[in-house]
Amino acid sequence: APSPRSYTTLRDEAVKLFNSLQQLESEWDPVPLMQGILQTCLDLPPLVDEIYCQLVKQTTEPPAPGGQGDLHYWQLLTCMSCTFLPSPPVLRFLHFHLDRTESRFPASEMAKYACFIREALGKTKGRECVPSLEEILMLMQRQEMICTVHCPGAPACSVAISSHTTAEEVAQELVSRLGLSQSPNLFALYEQSRRREQPVGSATLLADVLTRFE
């Protein structure tokens, strides 16, 4: 499929991704590398299962459980879980891996990531865009993002959103905050750039809109 990035064969790209994962273990700033891996998976969907399997392998019996390299893998696995769903067989094995981790390392950072990932997998339906750099940073800390919405006739409103928050959910929250719940008018979010202004579909994920802004 057409893509701004050039790719070779799936096998070669899988090898490149494996090399990127090896680099991730010692990367001082892993965010751009994580975003690049996610973008490759978005452009080449057959590699999603491959990366899930590689990450399960890297987080099974790590040489230093809870170390920086191990946590980088868990953080990427967190980003994957908020962006892509693996195939049913891989999903079942992933859930087994998450349960095993929580059982072996209770109250650890790995267990906290495993719990977060399990909850995310229950909400993820697929993304139009990979997470923005800001979203990746927030996911690495298992926190929500702050989205600023400018409202006509009112100050800008800050709304906490997750990777799964839709435009309709944010619009409903703002209507409630502004005391407009009884208004007969309809309300929607708009995204505005230098060239155009357009309504955001009610089912659109706000995280995808923020990535387009980035």
FIMI-52421 format. One record per residue (C-alpha): residue in one letter; residue number from 1; x, y, z. Coordinates in Angstrom, 3 decimals, decimal comma. Example, Ala and Ser with C-alpha at 12.3 -4.5 7.8 and 13.67 -1.06 7.14 Angstrom:
(A 1 (12,300 -4,500 7,800))
(S 2 (13,670 -1,060 7,140))
//
This chain:
(A 1 (0,000 0,000 0,000))
(P 2 (1,157 3,583 -0,628))
(S 3 (3,148 4,936 2,279))
(P 4 (5,439 7,911 2,895))
(R 5 (8,027 5,392 4,070))
(S 6 (9,756 2,890 1,833))
(Y 7 (9,659 -0,766 2,844))
(T 8 (11,214 -3,968 1,560))
(T 9 (9,884 -7,489 2,193))
(L 10 (8,011 -8,391 5,371))
(R 11 (10,828 -10,718 6,368))
(D 12 (13,418 -7,956 6,025))
(E 13 (11,214 -5,503 7,915))
(A 14 (10,722 -8,055 10,708))
(V 15 (14,504 -8,339 11,029))
(K 16 (14,815 -4,536 11,124))
(L 17 (12,196 -4,373 13,852))
(F 18 (14,049 -7,013 15,855))
(N 19 (17,205 -4,895 15,580))
(S 20 (15,210 -1,865 16,717))
(L 21 (14,000 -3,793 19,748))
(Q 22 (17,586 -4,702 20,607))
(Q 23 (18,491 -1,010 20,347))
(L 24 (15,495 -0,048 22,475))
(E 25 (16,917 -1,914 25,467))
(S 26 (19,772 0,560 25,901))
(E 27 (18,234 3,660 24,295))
(W 28 (18,475 6,780 26,454))
(D 29 (15,423 8,386 24,802))
(P 30 (13,265 5,494 23,574))
(V 31 (10,210 7,547 22,516))
(P 32 (11,127 8,281 18,864))
(L 33 (12,247 4,684 18,351))
(M 34 (8,988 3,396 19,841))
(Q 35 (6,980 5,654 17,547))
(G 36 (8,946 4,391 14,542))
(I 37 (8,210 0,760 15,468))
(L 38 (4,515 1,571 15,901))
(Q 39 (4,430 3,356 12,530))
(T 40 (5,920 0,329 10,785))
(C 41 (3,250 -1,882 12,353))
(L 42 (0,532 0,539 11,230))
(D 43 (1,870 0,563 7,668))
(L 44 (2,484 -3,203 7,622))
(P 45 (-0,317 -4,886 9,658))
(P 46 (1,061 -8,448 9,204))
(L 47 (3,951 -7,414 11,480))
(V 48 (1,719 -6,595 14,462))
(D 49 (1,655 -10,217 15,663))
(E 50 (5,400 -10,447 15,051))
(I 51 (6,140 -7,512 17,359))
(Y 52 (3,752 -8,766 20,035))
(C 53 (5,505 -12,146 20,001))
(Q 54 (8,950 -10,561 20,105))
(L 55 (7,949 -8,358 23,045))
(V 56 (6,502 -11,324 24,948))
(K 57 (9,773 -13,142 24,379))
(Q 58 (11,886 -10,173 25,511))
(T 59 (9,840 -9,761 28,710))
(T 60 (9,944 -13,461 29,608))
(E 61 (12,825 -14,401 31,923))
(P 62 (14,695 -11,090 31,381))
(P 63 (18,261 -10,960 32,739))
(A 64 (17,347 -7,971 34,927))
(P 65 (13,610 -7,997 35,766))
(G 66 (12,407 -4,448 36,306))
(G 67 (15,609 -2,947 34,917))
(Q 68 (15,625 -0,090 32,431))
(G 69 (15,847 -2,334 29,383))
(D 70 (13,078 -4,611 30,629))
(L 71 (10,794 -1,655 31,373))
(H 72 (11,396 -0,190 27,902))
(Y 73 (9,969 -3,400 26,465))
(W 74 (6,973 -3,213 28,784))
(Q 75 (6,433 0,415 27,831))
(L 76 (6,423 -0,449 24,127))
(L 77 (4,051 -3,337 24,854))
(T 78 (1,805 -0,787 26,588))
(C 79 (1,833 1,448 23,496))
(M 80 (1,113 -1,546 21,257))
(S 81 (-1,884 -2,527 23,395))
(C 82 (-3,411 0,955 22,966))
(T 83 (-2,869 0,924 19,198))
(F 84 (-3,306 -2,597 17,798))
(L 85 (-5,103 -5,811 18,667))
(P 86 (-3,174 -9,010 17,917))
(S 87 (-4,815 -12,008 16,284))
(P 88 (-6,891 -14,236 18,636))
(P 89 (-4,171 -16,907 19,149))
(V 90 (-1,539 -14,275 19,977))
(L 91 (-4,025 -12,409 22,163))
(R 92 (-4,664 -15,551 24,230))
(F 93 (-0,941 -16,135 24,683))
(L 94 (-0,447 -12,466 25,570))
(H 95 (-3,092 -12,698 28,310))
(F 96 (-1,325 -15,803 29,648))
(H 97 (1,945 -13,842 29,696))
(L 98 (0,315 -10,931 31,547))
(D 99 (-1,221 -13,266 34,155))
(R 100 (2,102 -15,043 34,619))
(T 101 (3,962 -11,766 35,118))
(E 102 (1,486 -10,491 37,711))
(S 103 (1,709 -13,808 39,545))
(R 104 (5,514 -13,948 39,569))
(F 105 (6,203 -10,263 40,271))
(P 106 (3,253 -8,928 42,321))
(A 107 (3,321 -5,181 43,112))
(S 108 (6,232 -4,686 40,698))
(E 109 (6,359 -2,182 37,833))
(M 110 (6,038 -5,073 35,383))
(A 111 (2,836 -6,206 37,121))
(K 112 (1,441 -2,666 36,961))
(Y 113 (2,160 -2,511 33,218))
(A 114 (0,600 -5,963 32,767))
(C 115 (-2,594 -4,802 34,506))
(F 116 (-2,712 -1,613 32,410))
(I 117 (-2,169 -3,577 29,191))
(R 118 (-4,958 -6,020 29,999))
(E 119 (-7,413 -3,170 30,529))
(A 120 (-6,264 -1,407 27,345))
(L 121 (-6,718 -4,517 25,219))
(G 122 (-10,361 -4,607 26,279))
(K 123 (-10,912 -1,114 24,831))
(T 124 (-8,646 -0,990 21,775))
(K 125 (-10,410 -1,133 18,418))
(G 126 (-7,654 0,126 16,109))
(R 127 (-6,149 3,503 15,399))
(E 128 (-5,926 5,777 12,368))
(C 129 (-2,599 7,156 13,573))
(V 130 (0,133 5,904 15,862))
(P 131 (0,390 7,594 19,266))
(S 132 (1,964 11,035 19,300))
(L 133 (5,242 11,583 21,117))
(E 134 (3,311 13,130 24,005))
(E 135 (0,917 10,183 24,160))
(I 136 (3,814 7,722 24,235))
(L 137 (5,369 9,626 27,133))
(M 138 (2,084 9,481 29,040))
(L 139 (1,604 5,780 28,281))
(M 140 (5,099 5,059 29,554))
(Q 141 (3,914 6,510 32,883))
(R 142 (0,450 4,912 32,609))
(Q 143 (-1,132 8,357 32,784))
(E 144 (-3,769 10,253 30,807))
(M 145 (-3,039 13,181 28,494))
(I 146 (-4,366 16,698 28,947))
(C 147 (-6,243 17,968 25,901))
(T 148 (-7,050 21,699 25,590))
(V 149 (-10,364 22,563 23,943))
(H 150 (-11,142 26,183 23,013))
(C 151 (-14,824 27,020 23,541))
(P 152 (-16,554 30,060 21,953))
(G 153 (-17,510 32,561 24,621))
(A 154 (-15,748 30,633 27,358))
(P 155 (-12,161 30,071 28,521))
(A 156 (-10,197 27,144 27,137))
(C 157 (-11,045 23,899 28,909))
(S 158 (-8,525 21,217 29,836))
(V 159 (-9,787 17,653 29,579))
(A 160 (-7,975 14,484 30,644))
(I 161 (-8,188 11,870 27,902))
(S 162 (-6,880 8,367 27,349))
(S 163 (-5,922 6,584 24,138))
(H 164 (-9,545 5,428 23,882))
(T 165 (-11,453 8,680 24,540))
(T 166 (-13,775 9,688 21,682))
(A 167 (-14,738 13,180 20,523))
(E 168 (-18,326 12,549 21,625))
(E 169 (-17,222 11,742 25,174))
(V 170 (-15,210 14,972 25,398))
(A 171 (-18,051 17,053 23,905))
(Q 172 (-20,496 15,604 26,444))
(E 173 (-18,138 16,393 29,319))
(L 174 (-17,709 19,998 28,147))
(V 175 (-21,461 20,465 27,693))
(S 176 (-21,913 19,341 31,282))
(R 177 (-19,124 21,591 32,586))
(L 178 (-20,508 24,658 30,793))
(G 179 (-24,019 24,068 32,127))
(L 180 (-25,496 23,428 28,705))
(S 181 (-27,029 20,020 29,373))
(Q 182 (-30,553 21,418 28,908))
(S 183 (-29,731 23,312 25,727))
(P 184 (-31,651 22,216 22,595))
(N 185 (-28,548 22,852 20,487))
(L 186 (-26,208 20,181 19,198))
(F 187 (-22,529 20,371 20,081))
(A 188 (-19,435 18,948 18,431))
(L 189 (-15,674 19,315 18,439))
(Y 190 (-13,830 20,910 15,533))
(E 191 (-10,201 20,628 14,581))
(Q 192 (-8,660 23,722 13,043))
(S 193 (-5,437 23,990 11,085))
(R 194 (-3,962 26,791 9,007))
(R 195 (-5,782 25,582 5,922))
(R 196 (-9,143 24,323 7,110))
(E 197 (-11,598 23,762 9,905))
(Q 198 (-13,682 20,608 10,079))
(P 199 (-15,891 18,790 12,580))
(V 200 (-14,424 15,801 14,379))
(G 201 (-16,533 12,656 13,984))
(S 202 (-18,211 11,607 17,216))
(A 203 (-16,485 8,204 17,213))
(T 204 (-13,048 9,661 16,364))
(L 205 (-10,357 9,088 18,967))
(L 206 (-9,006 12,378 20,267))
(A 207 (-5,551 10,811 20,473))
(D 208 (-5,554 10,420 16,668))
(V 209 (-6,457 14,099 16,256))
(L 210 (-3,569 15,108 18,510))
(T 211 (-1,188 12,966 16,481))
(R 212 (-2,311 14,765 13,296))
(F 213 (-1,588 18,073 15,022))
(E 214 (1,879 16,829 15,929))
//
